[in-house]
Amino acid sequence: MNKILITGGAGFLGSHLADKLLEKNNEVLAVDNFFTGSKRNIAHLANNPHFEFMRHDVTFPLYIETNQIYNLACPASPVHYQYDPVQTTKTSVHGAINMLGLAKRTRAKILQASTSEVYGDPEVHPQTEEYWGRVNPIGIRSCYDEGKRCAETLFFDYHRQHALDIKVVRIFNTYGPRMHPNDGRVVSNFIVQALKGEAITIYGDGSQTRSFCYVDDLIEAMVRMMNTSQDITGPINIGNPTEHTMLDLAEMVLRMCQSQSKLVYMPLPSDDPKQRKPDISKAQTALDWTPKVSIEDGLKETVSYFKKLLNE
Ligand SMILES: NC(=O)c1ccc[n+]([C@@H]2O[C@H](COP(=O)([O-])OP(=O)(O)OC[C@H]3O[C@@H](n4cnc5c(N)ncnc54)[C@H](O)[C@@H]3O)[C@@H](O)[C@H]2O)c1
């Protein structure tokens, strides 16, 4: 039985990952400082004898025994990562150093949840892993983007210098149940606004596109990546390449929520990328993976989660 550590295990992706790994008969230890995660996300696991939770901040070292580490701890949405930008960079950089140190001591495999944000506001479309990105090093998103870039650097240096078995996945926009209702990410924003009958905020003219991956597809890819042979380090893009404009998404959400909310237009935030779409050829080949859940099916699950949450 694998003893698997998930940092950020009480978060949106971390809690779904815990479910999946427990389903596959592993021992799971989740650590989290509850900055954006919640007890609610893992409450259903409290009586599972194979699940353990520890409150811990990854900017401090951790001494446990493990043979796989999924490093997910980091606030992921601009409102949260910009709240305390210094702490955001520390979480990515010190967190990576601490978890890589743990992997070195235990000889555990270690996977980093990196992000499409390492591509910044890209000139290449769709983004392939070879593209080095266009990131502003001193802007308001830099604490997250540069923190994640530095974490990738650390992963590859530990791999070269200490022969660690590393895996780096670059995650593109993912959505689904257990997203934070106030994190300002577009899918949760639109759904919560539509369900409350509040105006739907569109930044810019709504023609900018994003691609959205349903959480179950994403978690499947992450687990497949962890289980690849040692020669596969990544970085590998994981996400759903089907693009939607913000206006299309707003209309879909309004229809599914049977909402009469109006659309209001606001200026685009600084450094907001106009378009982002993963090239997933590498994931298709190396992981034999392709996203399966349609946006309609994924949104249906997500809307029903938020309906329940807002009625509690
Ligand atoms: N969801 C996405 O679309 C997406 C896209 C790209 C990358 N990612 C990455 O995936 C990971 C998980 O994202 P998510 O969407 O589940 O976000 P999330 O905010 O729900 O999860 C992050 C978790 O990390 C915890 N955390 C933050 N700082 C910590 C610290 N110093 N010590 C311990 N725990 C800490 C939070 O409390 C939270 O539970 C993040 O690293 C994020 O950057 C997510």
The ligand as a MOL file (V3000), in Angstrom:
LIG
                    3D

  0  0  0     0  0            999 V3000
M  V30 BEGIN CTAB
M  V30 COUNTS 44 48 0 0 0
M  V30 BEGIN ATOM
M  V30 1 N -7.8310 24.8130 -10.0710 0
M  V30 2 C -7.1410 25.2310 -11.1130 0
M  V30 3 O -7.7250 25.6000 -12.1260 0
M  V30 4 C -5.6300 25.2410 -11.0910 0
M  V30 5 C -4.9530 25.6660 -12.2370 0
M  V30 6 C -3.5690 25.6770 -12.2310 0
M  V30 7 C -2.8710 25.2500 -11.1300 0
M  V30 8 N -3.5410 24.8470 -10.0280 0 CHG=1
M  V30 9 C -2.7360 24.4620 -8.8620 0
M  V30 10 O -3.2900 23.3360 -8.2140 0
M  V30 11 C -3.1290 23.4470 -6.8030 0
M  V30 12 C -4.4780 23.2930 -6.1130 0
M  V30 13 O -5.3370 24.3310 -6.5470 0
M  V30 14 P -6.8780 24.3980 -6.1420 0
M  V30 15 O -7.6120 24.8880 -7.3060 0
M  V30 16 O -7.2790 23.1330 -5.5040 0 CHG=-1
M  V30 17 O -6.8430 25.5980 -5.0900 0
M  V30 18 P -7.2670 25.6220 -3.5590 0
M  V30 19 O -7.0280 27.0180 -3.0920 0
M  V30 20 O -8.6190 25.0580 -3.3880 0
M  V30 21 O -6.2200 24.6290 -2.9070 0
M  V30 22 C -4.9780 25.0100 -2.4210 0
M  V30 23 C -4.8470 24.4610 -1.0160 0
M  V30 24 O -3.5570 24.7860 -0.5060 0
M  V30 25 C -3.7050 25.2220 0.8480 0
M  V30 26 N -2.5520 26.0650 1.1650 0
M  V30 27 C -2.2610 27.3090 0.7230 0
M  V30 28 N -1.1100 27.7360 1.2550 0
M  V30 29 C -0.6570 26.7350 2.0480 0
M  V30 30 C 0.4810 26.5800 2.8950 0
M  V30 31 N 1.4050 27.5440 2.9980 0
M  V30 32 N 0.6130 25.4300 3.5870 0
M  V30 33 C -0.3150 24.4420 3.4930 0
M  V30 34 N -1.4090 24.5430 2.7300 0
M  V30 35 C -1.5830 25.6680 2.0220 0
M  V30 36 C -5.0220 25.9580 0.8710 0
M  V30 37 O -5.5710 26.0920 2.1440 0
M  V30 38 C -5.8670 25.0780 -0.0580 0
M  V30 39 O -6.5070 24.0500 0.6590 0
M  V30 40 C -2.4610 24.7940 -6.5470 0
M  V30 41 O -1.0800 24.6040 -6.3840 0
M  V30 42 C -2.7250 25.5590 -7.8160 0
M  V30 43 O -1.7250 26.5180 -8.0630 0
M  V30 44 C -4.9090 24.8450 -9.9700 0
M  V30 END ATOM
M  V30 BEGIN BOND
M  V30 1 1 1 2
M  V30 2 2 2 3
M  V30 3 1 2 4
M  V30 4 1 4 5
M  V30 5 2 4 44
M  V30 6 2 5 6
M  V30 7 1 6 7
M  V30 8 2 7 8
M  V30 9 1 8 9
M  V30 10 1 8 44
M  V30 11 1 9 10
M  V30 12 1 9 42
M  V30 13 1 10 11
M  V30 14 1 11 12
M  V30 15 1 11 40
M  V30 16 1 12 13
M  V30 17 1 13 14
M  V30 18 2 14 15
M  V30 19 1 14 16
M  V30 20 1 14 17
M  V30 21 1 17 18
M  V30 22 2 18 19
M  V30 23 1 18 20
M  V30 24 1 18 21
M  V30 25 1 21 22
M  V30 26 1 22 23
M  V30 27 1 23 24
M  V30 28 1 23 38
M  V30 29 1 24 25
M  V30 30 1 25 26
M  V30 31 1 25 36
M  V30 32 1 26 27
M  V30 33 1 26 35
M  V30 34 2 27 28
M  V30 35 1 28 29
M  V30 36 1 29 30
M  V30 37 2 29 35
M  V30 38 1 30 31
M  V30 39 2 30 32
M  V30 40 1 32 33
M  V30 41 2 33 34
M  V30 42 1 34 35
M  V30 43 1 36 37
M  V30 44 1 36 38
M  V30 45 1 38 39
M  V30 46 1 40 41
M  V30 47 1 40 42
M  V30 48 1 42 43
M  V30 END BOND
M  V30 END CTAB
M  END
